[in-house]
Protein backbone atom coordinates (compact mmCIF):
# COMPACT_ATOMS: atom_id res chain seq x y z
CA UNK A 1 0.00 0.00 0.00
CA UNK A 2 1.45 3.34 -0.99
CA UNK A 3 0.23 6.91 -1.46
CA UNK A 4 -0.68 8.80 -4.62
CA UNK A 5 1.88 8.90 -7.44
CA UNK A 6 1.45 11.13 -10.46
CA UNK A 7 3.53 8.77 -12.57
CA UNK A 8 1.37 5.76 -11.80
CA UNK A 9 -1.71 7.89 -12.37
CA UNK A 10 -0.46 8.88 -15.83
CA UNK A 11 0.29 5.26 -16.58
CA UNK A 12 -3.04 3.92 -15.43
CA UNK A 13 -5.23 6.70 -16.83
CA UNK A 14 -5.40 5.46 -20.46
CA UNK A 15 -6.38 1.99 -19.21
CA UNK A 16 -9.15 3.33 -17.02
CA UNK A 17 -10.28 5.53 -19.89
CA UNK A 18 -10.56 2.44 -22.11
CA UNK A 19 -12.76 0.92 -19.41
CA UNK A 20 -14.79 4.10 -19.32
CA UNK A 21 -15.59 3.83 -23.04
CA UNK A 22 -16.83 0.33 -22.42
CA UNK A 23 -19.01 1.65 -19.58
CA UNK A 24 -20.49 4.24 -21.96
CA UNK A 25 -21.16 1.63 -24.62
CA UNK A 26 -22.86 -0.67 -22.13
CA UNK A 27 -24.90 2.30 -20.87
CA UNK A 28 -26.01 3.18 -24.37
CA UNK A 29 -27.10 -0.34 -25.29
CA UNK A 30 -28.74 -0.98 -21.91
CA UNK A 31 -30.54 2.39 -22.03
CA UNK A 32 -32.14 1.57 -25.35
CA UNK A 33 -33.29 -1.77 -23.93
CA UNK A 34 -34.50 -0.20 -20.67
CA UNK A 35 -36.51 2.49 -22.48
CA UNK A 36 -38.00 0.40 -25.30
CA UNK A 37 -38.77 -2.60 -23.13
CA UNK A 38 -40.00 -0.45 -20.24
CA UNK A 39 -42.37 1.36 -22.56
CA UNK A 40 -43.59 -1.89 -24.06
CA UNK A 41 -44.25 -3.34 -20.61
CA UNK A 42 -46.12 -0.20 -19.56
CA UNK A 43 -48.34 -0.41 -22.65
CA UNK A 44 -48.96 -4.13 -22.11
CA UNK A 45 -49.85 -3.51 -18.47
CA UNK A 46 -52.31 -0.82 -19.56
CA UNK A 47 -54.01 -2.51 -22.47
CA UNK A 48 -53.31 -6.24 -22.77
CA UNK A 49 -55.78 -8.89 -21.56
CA UNK A 50 -55.13 -10.26 -18.05
CA UNK A 51 -53.69 -13.51 -19.40
CA UNK A 52 -50.79 -11.53 -20.87
CA UNK A 53 -50.69 -8.68 -18.38
CA UNK A 54 -50.42 -10.76 -15.20
CA UNK A 55 -47.38 -12.88 -16.10
CA UNK A 56 -45.59 -9.77 -17.38
CA UNK A 57 -46.33 -7.85 -14.17
CA UNK A 58 -45.27 -10.81 -12.09
CA UNK A 59 -41.99 -11.19 -13.98
CA UNK A 60 -41.20 -7.48 -13.61
CA UNK A 61 -41.96 -7.69 -9.91
CA UNK A 62 -39.58 -10.63 -9.67
CA UNK A 63 -36.79 -8.67 -11.39
CA UNK A 64 -37.27 -5.64 -9.15
CA UNK A 65 -37.04 -7.80 -6.06
CA UNK A 66 -33.82 -9.68 -6.79
CA UNK A 67 -30.31 -8.17 -6.84
CA UNK A 68 -28.79 -7.16 -10.15
CA UNK A 69 -25.57 -9.00 -9.33
CA UNK A 70 -27.44 -12.28 -8.83
CA UNK A 71 -29.32 -11.77 -12.10
CA UNK A 72 -26.12 -11.04 -14.00
CA UNK A 73 -24.31 -14.09 -12.63
CA UNK A 74 -27.36 -16.32 -13.08
CA UNK A 75 -27.96 -15.37 -16.70
CA UNK A 76 -24.27 -15.57 -17.57
CA UNK A 77 -23.43 -18.90 -15.93
CA UNK A 78 -26.79 -20.67 -15.89
CA UNK A 79 -28.47 -19.46 -19.08
CA UNK A 80 -26.40 -17.84 -21.80
CA UNK A 81 -23.44 -20.27 -21.72
CA UNK A 82 -25.88 -23.12 -22.36
CA UNK A 83 -27.85 -21.37 -25.06
CA UNK A 84 -24.92 -19.97 -26.94
CA UNK A 85 -21.39 -19.88 -25.46
CA UNK A 86 -20.35 -17.47 -28.22
CA UNK A 87 -22.34 -14.60 -26.73
CA UNK A 88 -20.02 -12.01 -25.25
CA UNK A 89 -20.11 -10.83 -21.66
CA UNK A 90 -20.67 -7.35 -23.08
CA UNK A 91 -23.84 -8.40 -24.92
CA UNK A 92 -25.26 -10.55 -22.12
CA UNK A 93 -24.34 -8.02 -19.43
CA UNK A 94 -25.91 -5.11 -21.34
CA UNK A 95 -29.08 -7.11 -21.94
CA UNK A 96 -29.47 -8.10 -18.28
CA UNK A 97 -28.74 -4.56 -17.10
CA UNK A 98 -31.28 -3.15 -19.58
CA UNK A 99 -33.89 -5.70 -18.57
CA UNK A 100 -33.29 -5.02 -14.88
CA UNK A 101 -33.81 -1.29 -15.35
CA UNK A 102 -36.76 -1.82 -17.70
CA UNK A 103 -38.55 -3.14 -14.62
CA UNK A 104 -38.08 0.30 -13.07
CA UNK A 105 -38.61 2.51 -16.13
CA UNK A 106 -41.85 0.63 -16.87
CA UNK A 107 -43.15 1.78 -13.49
CA UNK A 108 -42.30 5.40 -14.30
CA UNK A 109 -43.92 5.11 -17.73
CA UNK A 110 -46.97 3.47 -16.17
CA UNK A 111 -47.30 6.28 -13.64
CA UNK A 112 -47.04 8.80 -16.49
CA UNK A 113 -49.80 7.03 -18.41
CA UNK A 114 -52.07 6.74 -15.40
CA UNK A 115 -51.71 10.46 -14.69
CA UNK A 116 -53.36 11.30 -18.04
CA UNK A 117 -57.01 12.25 -17.50
CA UNK A 118 -59.56 9.62 -18.50
CA UNK A 119 -61.18 12.21 -20.77
CA UNK A 120 -58.24 11.91 -23.18
CA UNK A 121 -59.02 8.24 -23.76
CA UNK A 122 -62.71 9.03 -24.08
CA UNK A 123 -62.10 11.78 -26.63
CA UNK A 124 -59.97 9.36 -28.65
CA UNK A 125 -62.81 6.83 -28.54
CA UNK A 126 -65.40 9.45 -29.48
CA UNK A 127 -63.29 10.28 -32.55
CA UNK A 128 -62.85 6.57 -33.34
CA UNK A 129 -59.08 7.05 -33.46
CA UNK A 130 -57.28 3.79 -34.28
CA UNK A 131 -55.47 2.31 -31.26
CA UNK A 132 -52.01 3.10 -32.59
CA UNK A 133 -52.92 6.78 -33.09
CA UNK A 134 -54.41 6.95 -29.61
CA UNK A 135 -51.11 5.68 -28.22
CA UNK A 136 -48.63 7.50 -30.42
CA UNK A 137 -50.43 10.80 -31.03
CA UNK A 138 -52.36 11.27 -27.78
CA UNK A 139 -51.13 9.18 -24.87
CA UNK A 140 -47.37 8.78 -25.32
CA UNK A 141 -46.60 12.46 -26.03
CA UNK A 142 -48.45 13.42 -22.86
CA UNK A 143 -46.77 10.62 -20.95
CA UNK A 144 -43.29 11.77 -22.03
CA UNK A 145 -43.68 15.05 -20.25
CA UNK A 146 -44.64 13.27 -17.05
CA UNK A 147 -42.16 10.39 -17.20
CA UNK A 148 -38.98 11.82 -18.74
CA UNK A 149 -37.37 13.07 -15.53
CA UNK A 150 -38.03 9.86 -13.60
CA UNK A 151 -36.79 7.66 -16.43
CA UNK A 152 -33.66 9.79 -16.86
CA UNK A 153 -32.90 9.30 -13.18
CA UNK A 154 -33.18 5.53 -13.61
CA UNK A 155 -30.75 5.68 -16.53
CA UNK A 156 -28.23 7.66 -14.48
CA UNK A 157 -28.57 5.10 -11.69
CA UNK A 158 -28.06 2.35 -14.25
CA UNK A 159 -24.91 4.02 -15.60
CA UNK A 160 -23.45 3.89 -12.10
CA UNK A 161 -24.20 0.19 -11.82
CA UNK A 162 -22.33 -0.85 -14.97
CA UNK A 163 -19.29 -1.95 -12.86
CA UNK A 164 -21.46 -4.83 -11.62
CA UNK A 165 -20.73 -6.46 -14.99
CA UNK A 166 -17.11 -6.79 -13.84
CA UNK A 167 -18.36 -9.99 -12.19
CA UNK A 168 -18.80 -11.69 -15.57
CA UNK A 169 -15.66 -10.29 -17.14
CA UNK A 170 -16.77 -7.15 -18.96
CA UNK A 171 -13.58 -5.13 -19.27
CA UNK A 172 -14.88 -1.94 -17.71
CA UNK A 173 -12.98 0.35 -15.36
CA UNK A 174 -12.63 -1.94 -12.34
CA UNK A 175 -11.33 -4.71 -14.54
CA UNK A 176 -8.78 -2.31 -15.99
CA UNK A 177 -7.61 -1.16 -12.55
CA UNK A 178 -7.32 -4.76 -11.36
CA UNK A 179 -5.31 -5.73 -14.42
CA UNK A 180 -2.88 -2.95 -13.61
CA UNK A 181 -2.67 -3.71 -9.89
CA UNK A 182 -2.31 -7.42 -10.60
CA UNK A 183 0.79 -6.74 -12.67
CA UNK A 184 2.29 -3.95 -10.58
CA UNK A 185 1.12 -4.77 -7.02
CA UNK A 186 0.16 -1.11 -6.65
CA UNK A 187 -1.99 1.58 -8.26
CA UNK A 188 -5.30 1.02 -6.40
CA UNK A 189 -5.42 4.58 -5.08
CA UNK A 190 -4.82 6.17 -8.46
CA UNK A 191 -6.97 3.69 -10.38
CA UNK A 192 -10.11 3.89 -8.26
CA UNK A 193 -9.77 7.65 -7.82
CA UNK A 194 -9.64 8.13 -11.57
CA UNK A 195 -12.54 5.73 -12.07
CA UNK A 196 -14.64 7.63 -9.52
CA UNK A 197 -13.79 10.99 -11.06
CA UNK A 198 -14.70 9.79 -14.54
CA UNK A 199 -18.09 8.63 -13.23
CA UNK A 200 -18.61 11.99 -11.57
CA UNK A 201 -17.50 13.90 -14.67
CA UNK A 202 -20.00 12.00 -16.77
CA UNK A 203 -23.03 11.80 -14.49
CA UNK A 204 -22.98 15.26 -12.96
CA UNK A 205 -23.51 17.22 -16.21
CA UNK A 206 -26.20 14.76 -17.24
CA UNK A 207 -27.97 15.24 -13.91
CA UNK A 208 -27.82 19.03 -14.32
CA UNK A 209 -29.09 18.81 -17.90
CA UNK A 210 -31.95 16.60 -16.73
CA UNK A 211 -32.89 19.10 -14.06
CA UNK A 212 -33.05 21.81 -16.75
CA UNK A 213 -35.12 19.60 -19.03
CA UNK A 214 -37.49 18.89 -16.15
CA UNK A 215 -38.03 22.61 -15.60
CA UNK A 216 -38.56 23.20 -19.31
CA UNK A 217 -41.07 20.37 -19.58
CA UNK A 218 -42.98 21.71 -16.60
CA UNK A 219 -43.34 25.02 -18.44
CA UNK A 220 -44.35 23.49 -21.77
CA UNK A 221 -47.70 24.05 -23.40
CA UNK A 222 -49.39 20.96 -22.06
CA UNK B 1 -94.96 15.20 -29.50
CA UNK B 2 -93.34 15.42 -32.95
CA UNK B 3 -94.69 12.77 -35.28
CA UNK B 4 -92.20 10.15 -36.40
CA UNK B 5 -93.03 8.97 -39.85
CA UNK B 6 -89.54 7.70 -40.66
CA UNK B 7 -87.64 4.97 -38.82
CA UNK B 8 -86.10 6.16 -35.58
CA UNK B 9 -82.39 7.00 -35.83
CA UNK B 10 -81.93 5.92 -32.21
CA UNK B 11 -83.94 3.25 -30.47
CA UNK B 12 -83.43 2.06 -26.91
CA UNK B 13 -85.21 -1.26 -26.48
CA UNK B 14 -85.53 -2.19 -22.81
CA UNK B 15 -81.91 -1.17 -22.13
CA UNK B 16 -80.28 -2.05 -18.81
CA UNK B 17 -77.18 -0.52 -17.35
CA UNK B 18 -75.75 -1.33 -13.96
CA UNK B 19 -72.54 -0.22 -12.30
CA UNK B 20 -71.87 -3.02 -9.85
CA UNK B 21 -74.98 -3.24 -7.69
CA UNK B 22 -76.26 0.11 -8.82
CA UNK B 23 -78.93 -0.16 -11.51
CA UNK B 24 -78.85 3.12 -13.41
CA UNK B 25 -81.11 2.14 -16.31
CA UNK B 26 -83.72 -0.55 -15.87
CA UNK B 27 -85.39 -1.59 -19.10
CA UNK B 28 -85.34 1.88 -20.64
CA UNK B 29 -87.10 2.27 -24.00
CA UNK B 30 -87.42 5.34 -26.21
CA UNK B 31 -87.05 6.37 -29.83
CA UNK B 32 -85.58 9.43 -31.47
CA UNK B 33 -86.28 10.44 -35.04
CA UNK B 34 -83.64 11.59 -37.52
CA UNK B 35 -82.99 15.30 -37.17
CA UNK B 36 -84.72 15.57 -33.79
CA UNK B 37 -83.19 17.67 -31.02
CA UNK B 38 -83.94 16.07 -27.71
CA UNK B 39 -82.97 17.47 -24.35
CA UNK B 40 -82.63 15.15 -21.38
CA UNK B 41 -83.33 16.77 -18.04
CA UNK B 42 -83.55 15.44 -14.54
CA UNK B 43 -81.70 15.34 -11.23
CA UNK B 44 -78.11 14.11 -11.16
CA UNK B 45 -77.89 10.34 -11.03
CA UNK B 46 -81.06 9.99 -13.10
CA UNK B 47 -79.17 8.31 -15.95
CA UNK B 48 -79.04 11.13 -18.54
CA UNK B 49 -75.28 11.14 -18.97
CA UNK B 50 -75.22 7.32 -18.95
CA UNK B 51 -77.52 7.37 -22.00
CA UNK B 52 -75.07 9.59 -23.90
CA UNK B 53 -72.10 7.50 -22.79
CA UNK B 54 -73.84 4.32 -23.97
CA UNK B 55 -74.44 5.92 -27.36
CA UNK B 56 -70.76 6.92 -27.55
CA UNK B 57 -69.81 3.35 -26.45
CA UNK B 58 -67.85 4.76 -23.53
CA UNK B 59 -70.05 2.46 -21.47
CA UNK B 60 -71.51 -0.83 -22.62
CA UNK B 61 -75.05 -1.99 -21.95
CA UNK B 62 -75.48 -4.63 -19.27
CA UNK B 63 -76.23 -7.75 -21.31
CA UNK B 64 -79.62 -9.43 -21.11
CA UNK B 65 -80.20 -13.10 -21.86
CA UNK B 66 -81.83 -13.81 -25.22
CA UNK B 67 -81.72 -10.23 -26.55
CA UNK B 68 -83.84 -11.24 -29.54
CA UNK B 69 -86.85 -11.68 -27.27
CA UNK B 70 -85.91 -9.70 -24.20
CA UNK B 71 -84.32 -6.57 -25.68
CA UNK B 72 -81.59 -4.78 -23.78
CA UNK B 73 -80.41 -3.54 -27.17
CA UNK B 74 -79.60 -0.12 -28.59
CA UNK B 75 -80.40 0.38 -32.29
CA UNK B 76 -78.93 3.15 -34.42
CA UNK B 77 -79.97 3.94 -37.97
CA UNK B 78 -82.05 0.77 -38.13
CA UNK B 79 -79.24 -1.63 -37.23
CA UNK B 80 -78.26 -3.09 -33.86
CA UNK B 81 -75.61 -0.93 -32.19
CA UNK B 82 -74.86 -2.32 -28.75
CA UNK B 83 -75.22 -5.75 -30.32
CA UNK B 84 -74.45 -7.25 -33.70
CA UNK B 85 -76.28 -9.76 -35.83
CA UNK B 86 -74.61 -13.11 -36.30
CA UNK B 87 -76.43 -16.11 -37.74
CA UNK B 88 -79.74 -14.28 -37.49
CA UNK B 89 -79.29 -13.70 -33.76
CA UNK B 90 -78.16 -10.75 -31.69
CA UNK B 91 -74.86 -10.98 -29.86
CA UNK B 92 -73.03 -8.44 -27.72
CA UNK B 93 -71.05 -6.24 -30.11
CA UNK B 94 -67.32 -6.77 -30.48
CA UNK B 95 -64.89 -3.88 -30.04
CA UNK B 96 -64.25 -4.02 -33.77
CA UNK B 97 -67.95 -3.69 -34.60
CA UNK B 98 -68.33 -0.79 -32.16
CA UNK B 99 -65.32 1.00 -33.63
CA UNK B 100 -66.92 0.95 -37.04
CA UNK B 101 -70.45 1.87 -35.87
CA UNK B 102 -69.58 4.76 -33.57
CA UNK B 103 -68.03 6.78 -36.40
CA UNK B 104 -71.41 8.32 -37.12
CA UNK B 105 -71.78 9.48 -33.53
CA UNK B 106 -69.93 12.48 -32.11
CA UNK B 107 -69.69 13.81 -28.59
CA UNK B 108 -68.82 17.07 -26.87
CA UNK B 109 -67.75 16.68 -23.26
CA UNK B 110 -68.24 18.77 -20.15
CA UNK B 111 -64.45 18.99 -19.69
CA UNK B 112 -63.72 19.66 -23.43
CA UNK B 113 -61.07 16.90 -23.54
CA UNK B 114 -59.04 18.58 -26.27
CA UNK B 115 -55.65 16.99 -26.91
CA UNK B 116 -53.30 19.39 -25.09
CA UNK B 117 -50.22 18.27 -27.04
CA UNK B 118 -51.74 19.30 -30.37
CA UNK B 119 -52.39 22.74 -31.73
CA UNK B 120 -56.01 23.72 -32.32
CA UNK B 121 -55.86 22.93 -36.04
CA UNK B 122 -54.48 19.44 -35.47
CA UNK B 123 -57.07 18.74 -32.81
CA UNK B 124 -59.62 19.16 -35.58
CA UNK B 125 -57.69 17.36 -38.36
CA UNK B 126 -56.24 14.38 -36.44
CA UNK B 127 -59.28 12.09 -36.61
CA UNK B 128 -60.29 13.28 -40.08
CA UNK B 129 -56.93 12.08 -41.37
CA UNK B 130 -56.50 8.94 -39.28
CA UNK B 131 -60.08 7.76 -38.81
CA UNK B 132 -61.79 8.95 -41.99
CA UNK B 133 -58.58 8.75 -44.10
CA UNK B 134 -59.09 12.21 -45.58
CA UNK B 135 -56.11 13.88 -47.18
CA UNK B 136 -54.25 16.40 -45.05
CA UNK B 137 -55.32 19.25 -47.34
CA UNK B 138 -58.97 18.27 -47.27
CA UNK B 139 -58.91 17.86 -43.49
CA UNK B 140 -57.22 21.22 -42.98
CA UNK B 141 -59.59 23.06 -45.23
CA UNK B 142 -62.56 21.50 -43.45
CA UNK B 143 -61.01 22.30 -40.05
CA UNK B 144 -60.45 25.93 -41.04
CA UNK B 145 -64.06 26.26 -42.20
CA UNK B 146 -65.36 24.83 -38.95
CA UNK B 147 -63.03 26.90 -36.78
CA UNK B 148 -64.27 29.91 -38.71
CA UNK B 149 -67.84 28.83 -38.00
CA UNK B 150 -67.15 28.72 -34.25
CA UNK B 151 -65.36 32.08 -34.42
CA UNK B 152 -61.81 30.87 -33.80
CA UNK B 153 -60.09 31.17 -37.17
CA UNK B 154 -57.35 33.25 -35.53
CA UNK B 155 -56.51 30.52 -33.00
CA UNK B 156 -55.52 27.64 -35.32
CA UNK B 157 -51.87 27.78 -34.23
CA UNK B 158 -52.50 28.04 -30.51
CA UNK B 159 -52.34 25.23 -28.02
CA UNK B 160 -55.57 24.47 -26.13
CA UNK B 161 -54.24 25.74 -22.81
CA UNK B 162 -53.71 29.15 -24.39
CA UNK B 163 -57.47 29.43 -24.90
CA UNK B 164 -60.30 30.23 -22.51
CA UNK B 165 -62.69 27.47 -21.50
CA UNK B 166 -65.34 28.79 -23.86
CA UNK B 167 -62.89 28.85 -26.75
CA UNK B 168 -61.71 25.34 -25.94
CA UNK B 169 -65.27 24.10 -25.94
CA UNK B 170 -65.90 25.70 -29.33
CA UNK B 171 -62.81 23.90 -30.68
CA UNK B 172 -64.23 20.68 -29.25
CA UNK B 173 -67.49 21.34 -31.11
CA UNK B 174 -65.58 21.92 -34.35
CA UNK B 175 -63.60 18.73 -33.73
CA UNK B 176 -66.80 16.70 -33.32
CA UNK B 177 -68.44 18.27 -36.40
CA UNK B 178 -65.39 17.59 -38.56
CA UNK B 179 -66.31 13.91 -38.42
CA UNK B 180 -69.67 14.62 -40.14
CA UNK B 181 -71.66 12.88 -37.41
CA UNK B 182 -75.30 11.95 -37.94
CA UNK B 183 -75.79 12.11 -34.19
CA UNK B 184 -74.21 14.66 -31.86
CA UNK B 185 -74.17 14.12 -28.11
CA UNK B 186 -73.77 17.19 -25.92
CA UNK B 187 -72.95 16.31 -22.33
CA UNK B 188 -73.34 19.35 -20.06
CA UNK B 189 -71.14 21.30 -22.43
CA UNK B 190 -71.44 24.60 -20.55
CA UNK B 191 -71.25 23.29 -16.98
CA UNK B 192 -67.50 23.78 -16.64
CA UNK B 193 -67.55 27.31 -18.07
CA UNK B 194 -67.49 30.68 -16.36
CA UNK B 195 -70.92 32.28 -16.73
CA UNK B 196 -69.75 34.97 -19.17
CA UNK B 197 -68.44 32.33 -21.58
CA UNK B 198 -71.61 30.27 -21.75
CA UNK B 199 -73.41 32.48 -24.27
CA UNK B 200 -70.77 32.11 -27.01
CA UNK B 201 -70.85 28.34 -26.80
CA UNK B 202 -74.63 28.19 -26.83
CA UNK B 203 -74.70 30.64 -29.73
CA UNK B 204 -72.50 28.32 -31.78
CA UNK B 205 -74.71 25.35 -30.96
CA UNK B 206 -77.84 27.29 -31.92
CA UNK B 207 -76.24 28.07 -35.29
CA UNK B 208 -75.48 24.42 -35.82
CA UNK B 209 -78.98 23.42 -34.84
CA UNK B 210 -80.38 25.97 -37.29
CA UNK B 211 -78.14 25.15 -40.24
CA UNK B 212 -77.76 21.36 -40.11
CA UNK B 213 -80.02 18.38 -39.68
CA UNK B 214 -77.78 16.56 -37.25
CA UNK B 215 -79.73 14.63 -34.63
CA UNK B 216 -78.83 16.03 -31.22
CA UNK B 217 -79.11 14.61 -27.74
CA UNK B 218 -78.50 17.28 -25.17
CA UNK B 219 -77.92 16.97 -21.44
CA UNK B 220 -77.97 20.46 -19.98
CA UNK B 221 -79.09 22.62 -17.08
CA UNK B 222 -79.51 25.59 -19.41
CA UNK B 223 -83.29 25.54 -19.70
CA UNK B 224 -83.41 28.56 -22.00
CA UNK B 225 -81.14 26.81 -24.44
CA UNK B 226 -83.17 23.60 -24.17
CA UNK B 227 -86.28 25.59 -24.98
CA UNK B 228 -84.65 27.28 -27.99
CA UNK B 229 -83.09 24.33 -29.76
CA UNK B 230 -84.95 21.20 -28.79
CA UNK B 231 -88.22 19.93 -30.14
CA UNK B 232 -88.64 17.41 -27.34
CA UNK B 233 -87.69 17.30 -23.68
CA UNK B 234 -87.48 14.08 -21.73
CA UNK B 235 -87.58 14.27 -17.96
CA UNK B 236 -85.69 11.44 -16.25
CA UNK B 237 -85.66 10.27 -12.71
CA UNK B 238 -83.99 7.11 -11.42
CA UNK B 239 -83.42 5.78 -14.91
CA UNK B 240 -86.96 6.05 -16.20
CA UNK B 241 -88.72 8.68 -18.30
CA UNK B 242 -91.08 10.53 -15.99
CA UNK B 243 -92.54 12.76 -18.64
CA UNK B 244 -91.81 13.89 -22.18
CA UNK B 245 -93.23 16.70 -24.22
CA UNK B 246 -92.41 19.73 -26.34
CA UNK B 247 -90.26 22.24 -24.47
CA UNK B 248 -93.08 24.81 -24.47
CA UNK B 249 -95.47 22.47 -22.76
CA UNK B 250 -93.05 20.84 -20.37
CA UNK B 251 -91.60 24.12 -19.14
CA UNK B 252 -94.90 26.01 -18.90
CA UNK B 253 -97.21 23.23 -17.80
CA UNK B 254 -95.40 20.16 -16.45
CA UNK B 255 -97.81 17.36 -15.58
CA UNK B 256 -95.79 15.29 -13.16
CA UNK B 257 -94.92 16.35 -9.63
CA UNK B 258 -91.31 15.24 -10.02
CA UNK B 259 -90.95 17.41 -13.13
CA UNK B 260 -92.52 20.37 -11.37
CA UNK B 261 -90.19 19.96 -8.38
CA UNK B 262 -87.15 19.57 -10.58
CA UNK B 263 -87.93 22.61 -12.74
CA UNK B 264 -88.68 24.74 -9.70
CA UNK B 265 -85.30 23.78 -8.20
CA UNK B 266 -83.36 24.40 -11.42
CA UNK B 267 -85.05 27.68 -12.35
CA UNK B 268 -84.60 29.15 -8.86
CA UNK B 269 -80.82 28.67 -9.12
Interface residues (C-beta under 8 A of the other chain):
Chain A: X117 X119 X120 X122 X123 X125 X126 X127 X128 X129 X130 X133 X137 X138 X141 X142 X221 X222
Chain B: X56 X57 X58 X99 X102 X103 X105 X106 X107 X109 X111 X112 X113 X114 X115 X116 X117 X118 X126 X127 X130 X131 X159 X160 X161 X162 X175 X176 X179
